Amino acid sequence: MKLSINFDAFKPLLKDFFSSPSSFLKEACQNSERAGASKIDITYDRSSRSLLIEDDGKGFDDKSWKAFFDICTSGWDQDVVSKQKPFGIGALSLLVPSESVVVWSHNVMEEYSDQLLTDNEFETTRIYTDEPYHGTMIGLKIKEGFDIHCVLKEINIIFKGFTIPVFLMVVNYRAPTPFQ
């Protein structure tokens, strides 16, 4: 027998896996910190409702891509797992506030959307790029109705105690995004 998930029932519960609306952002940035990033840049474009999270960490290799999309599997070493207890739900956590997600690391971009949960399948679209991205860039198209402004107002609280700096920029013009 193979374990299956009723995605129609699971999707509404997804937001309950996290303690607050800002949990997705903290989870993504904790992964950046664990990957050895020296800083994290977060940019929010109000006009396109897109959020970019960029770091200069080691990025994804084949093993970490697999772990990122494998629920309840952590790609981190045993020391990180025993001390920090990562959730292993990275890819799904980004769907809490988003209708679509793009993750770019090295010369690979993975795209997926919340439609995948509705279709009862979870497959991504993989694109190989000529230009590598050093580190990881995550682009989120924020859902209508998700209060991203409340999350961004709490940025100093969310990242209190982080060992690396986290920078936020909010722009009011249409900037290039991965969603064009």
C-alpha positions in Angstrom: 0.0 0.0 0.0 1.1 3.5 -0.7 0.2 6.4 1.6 -2.0 8.9 -0.1 -3.1 12.4 0.9 -6.5 13.9 0.4 -5.3 17.3 -0.9 -8.8 18.8 -0.9 -8.9 18.2 2.9 -5.2 19.0 3.4 -5.0 22.4 1.7 -7.2 24.2 4.2 -5.2 22.7 7.1 -1.8 23.8 5.6 -2.0 27.2 7.2 -2.6 25.6 10.6 0.8 23.9 10.4 2.4 27.2 11.2 1.9 29.3 14.3 1.4 32.7 12.6 1.0 34.3 9.1 4.8 35.1 9.1 5.9 31.5 9.7 6.5 30.9 6.0 9.0 33.8 5.9 10.8 32.7 9.0 11.0 29.1 7.7 12.5 30.3 4.4 15.0 32.5 6.0 16.0 29.8 8.6 16.9 27.7 5.6 19.0 30.5 4.2 20.8 30.8 7.5 21.4 27.0 7.7 22.8 27.1 4.1 25.5 29.4 5.2 24.2 32.7 3.9 25.9 35.9 5.1 22.8 38.0 4.6 19.2 37.8 3.3 17.5 40.4 1.2 13.7 40.6 1.1 12.0 42.7 -1.5 8.3 43.3 -1.7 6.7 45.0 -4.8 3.3 46.3 -3.8 2.1 46.8 -7.4 2.7 43.2 -8.5 2.2 41.6 -5.0 5.5 39.8 -5.4 7.9 38.9 -2.6 11.6 38.0 -3.4 13.8 36.3 -0.8 17.4 36.2 -1.8 20.5 34.8 -0.1 24.1 34.1 -0.8 24.2 30.6 0.8 25.4 27.4 -0.8 22.1 26.9 -2.7 20.5 23.7 -3.7 22.2 20.5 -4.9 20.3 17.4 -6.1 19.9 16.1 -2.6 18.5 19.3 -1.2 16.1 19.8 -4.1 14.7 16.3 -3.4 14.4 17.0 0.4 12.7 20.4 -0.3 9.9 18.7 -2.2 9.7 15.6 0.1 7.3 16.3 3.0 8.7 15.7 6.4 12.2 15.0 5.1 15.0 17.3 6.1 18.0 17.6 3.9 20.1 19.1 6.7 22.8 17.2 8.5 22.1 15.3 11.8 23.5 18.1 14.0 21.1 20.7 12.5 18.2 18.2 12.7 18.8 17.4 16.4 19.4 21.0 17.5 16.8 22.9 15.4 14.2 20.3 14.4 13.4 21.6 10.9 9.8 20.8 9.8 10.7 19.3 6.4 7.8 21.1 4.8 9.6 23.9 3.0 8.0 23.8 -0.4 4.4 23.6 1.0 5.0 26.4 3.6 5.6 28.8 0.7 2.1 28.1 -0.6 0.5 29.4 2.6 0.7 33.1 1.3 1.3 32.4 -2.4 -0.6 31.4 -5.5 2.7 30.6 -7.2 6.4 30.1 -6.3 9.6 30.2 -8.2 12.9 28.9 -6.5 16.1 29.6 -8.4 19.5 28.2 -7.3 22.6 27.7 -9.4 21.3 27.0 -12.9 17.9 25.4 -11.9 14.5 27.1 -11.4 11.6 25.2 -10.0 8.1 26.6 -10.4 5.0 25.5 -8.8 1.6 26.8 -7.7 -1.3 26.2 -5.3 -3.2 24.7 -8.3 -1.0 21.6 -7.8 -2.8 21.0 -4.5 -6.2 21.3 -6.1 -5.2 18.9 -8.8 -4.2 16.3 -6.2 -0.8 16.1 -7.6 2.4 17.9 -6.8 4.7 18.4 -9.7 7.0 21.3 -10.4 8.2 22.8 -13.7 12.0 22.6 -13.9 13.8 25.1 -16.0 17.6 25.1 -16.6 19.1 28.6 -16.9 22.2 29.7 -18.8 23.0 32.1 -16.0 23.5 30.6 -12.6 22.2 32.2 -9.5 24.7 32.1 -6.6 22.7 31.2 -3.5 19.0 30.9 -3.6 16.2 33.3 -4.8 12.6 32.5 -3.9 9.9 34.5 -5.7 6.3 34.4 -4.3 3.2 35.8 -6.0 1.2 36.7 -2.9 -2.5 35.7 -2.9 -5.2 38.3 -2.8 -6.5 38.4 0.8 -3.3 37.4 2.4 -2.2 40.3 4.7 1.5 40.5 3.7 1.7 44.1 5.1 1.0 42.7 8.6 3.9 40.3 8.1 6.3 42.9 6.8 5.4 45.2 9.8 6.7 42.5 12.1 10.0 42.0 10.4 12.1 43.2 13.3 10.3 40.8 15.6 10.4 37.9 13.2 14.2 38.0 12.8 15.2 39.0 16.3 18.0 36.6 17.3 19.0 35.7 13.7 22.7 35.3 13.4 22.8 37.1 9.9 21.3 40.4 8.8 18.0 40.4 7.1 17.2 43.5 4.9 13.7 44.5 3.7 12.9 46.8 0.8 9.3 47.7 -0.2 8.8 49.2 -3.6 5.8 50.9 -5.1 6.6 50.4 -8.8 6.5 47.5 -11.1 9.9 45.9 -10.9 11.0 42.8 -12.9 9.8 39.6 -11.2 9.9 36.0 -12.1 6.1 36.1 -12.7 6.1 38.1 -15.9 
